[in-house]
Amino acid sequence: MEYQHELVSVIEEYRSFFKTIELVDGDGHLARDDVGHHSKTLLKIETFENEGFQASFSVSGWICQSADNVKIYETFEALGMNISEAFKGKWHGTVFSKLEGLANGQ
């Protein structure tokens, strides 16, 4: 669980970008708070396109697993954009709004 803080940060930042995103143990059960109870903690993600994924963080990057595929991404944003058009649209819209606010002095 050494990377659990990274997973929790992702949930907090991107909760509205997915239909569901939650912390689960390696068996798919909701992760408990007692440190050391579970050997592996994952993100269980359901996109607005109704596709399911599991993601974990490692020194190699973000590992994303679907029913028939495993890929590694350098950033969570790259992972999100590759698995969900809704994530991609919302992420770009959020960045644009922030940049527009900076340009307008807000």
VENBEL-V259132 format. One record per residue. N is the residue number from 1. RES is the residue in three letters. PHI is phi as a letter, one per 40 degrees, with the letter a starting at -180 (none if undefined). OMEGA is omega as a letter, one per 20 degrees, with the letter a starting at -180 (999 if undefined). Layout:
# VENBEL-V259132
n->N res->RES phi->PHI omega->OMEGA
n->N res->RES phi->PHI omega->OMEGA
This chain:
# VENBEL-V259132
n->1 res->MET phi->none omega->a
n->2 res->GLU phi->c omega->r
n->3 res->TYR phi->b omega->a
n->4 res->GLN phi->d omega->r
n->5 res->HIS phi->c omega->r
n->6 res->GLU phi->c omega->r
n->7 res->LEU phi->c omega->r
n->8 res->VAL phi->c omega->r
n->9 res->SER phi->c omega->r
n->10 res->VAL phi->c omega->r
n->11 res->ILE phi->d omega->a
n->12 res->GLU phi->c omega->a
n->13 res->GLU phi->c omega->a
n->14 res->TYR phi->b omega->a
n->15 res->ARG phi->d omega->a
n->16 res->SER phi->c omega->a
n->17 res->PHE phi->c omega->a
n->18 res->PHE phi->b omega->r
n->19 res->LYS phi->c omega->r
n->20 res->THR phi->a omega->r
n->21 res->ILE phi->a omega->a
n->22 res->GLU phi->a omega->r
n->23 res->LEU phi->c omega->r
n->24 res->VAL phi->b omega->r
n->25 res->ASP phi->c omega->a
n->26 res->GLY phi->c omega->r
n->27 res->ASP phi->c omega->r
n->28 res->GLY phi->g omega->r
n->29 res->HIS phi->c omega->r
n->30 res->LEU phi->d omega->a
n->31 res->ALA phi->c omega->r
n->32 res->ARG phi->c omega->a
n->33 res->ASP phi->c omega->a
n->34 res->ASP phi->c omega->a
n->35 res->VAL phi->d omega->r
n->36 res->GLY phi->g omega->a
n->37 res->HIS phi->c omega->a
n->38 res->HIS phi->b omega->a
n->39 res->SER phi->c omega->a
n->40 res->LYS phi->b omega->r
n->41 res->THR phi->b omega->a
n->42 res->LEU phi->b omega->r
n->43 res->LEU phi->c omega->r
n->44 res->LYS phi->b omega->a
n->45 res->ILE phi->b omega->r
n->46 res->GLU phi->b omega->a
n->47 res->THR phi->c omega->r
n->48 res->PHE phi->c omega->r
n->49 res->GLU phi->c omega->r
n->50 res->ASN phi->g omega->r
n->51 res->GLU phi->b omega->a
n->52 res->GLY phi->b omega->a
n->53 res->PHE phi->a omega->r
n->54 res->GLN phi->b omega->a
n->55 res->ALA phi->b omega->r
n->56 res->SER phi->b omega->a
n->57 res->PHE phi->b omega->r
n->58 res->SER phi->a omega->r
n->59 res->VAL phi->c omega->r
n->60 res->SER phi->c omega->a
n->61 res->GLY phi->h omega->r
n->62 res->TRP phi->c omega->a
n->63 res->ILE phi->c omega->a
n->64 res->CYS phi->b omega->a
n->65 res->GLN phi->b omega->r
n->66 res->SER phi->b omega->a
n->67 res->ALA phi->c omega->a
n->68 res->ASP phi->b omega->a
n->69 res->ASN phi->a omega->r
n->70 res->VAL phi->b omega->r
n->71 res->LYS phi->b omega->r
n->72 res->ILE phi->b omega->a
n->73 res->TYR phi->b omega->r
n->74 res->GLU phi->c omega->a
n->75 res->THR phi->b omega->r
n->76 res->PHE phi->c omega->r
n->77 res->GLU phi->c omega->r
n->78 res->ALA phi->c omega->r
n->79 res->LEU phi->d omega->a
n->80 res->GLY phi->d omega->a
n->81 res->MET phi->c omega->a
n->82 res->ASN phi->c omega->a
n->83 res->ILE phi->b omega->a
n->84 res->SER phi->a omega->r
n->85 res->GLU phi->c omega->r
n->86 res->ALA phi->c omega->r
n->87 res->PHE phi->c omega->a
n->88 res->LYS phi->d omega->a
n->89 res->GLY phi->c omega->a
n->90 res->LYS phi->c omega->a
n->91 res->TRP phi->c omega->r
n->92 res->HIS phi->c omega->r
n->93 res->GLY phi->c omega->r
n->94 res->THR phi->c omega->r
n->95 res->VAL phi->c omega->r
n->96 res->PHE phi->c omega->r
n->97 res->SER phi->c omega->r
n->98 res->LYS phi->c omega->r
n->99 res->LEU phi->c omega->r
n->100 res->GLU phi->c omega->r
n->101 res->GLY phi->c omega->r
n->102 res->LEU phi->c omega->a
n->103 res->ALA phi->c omega->a
n->104 res->ASN phi->c omega->r
n->105 res->GLY phi->g omega->a
n->106 res->GLN phi->c omega->999
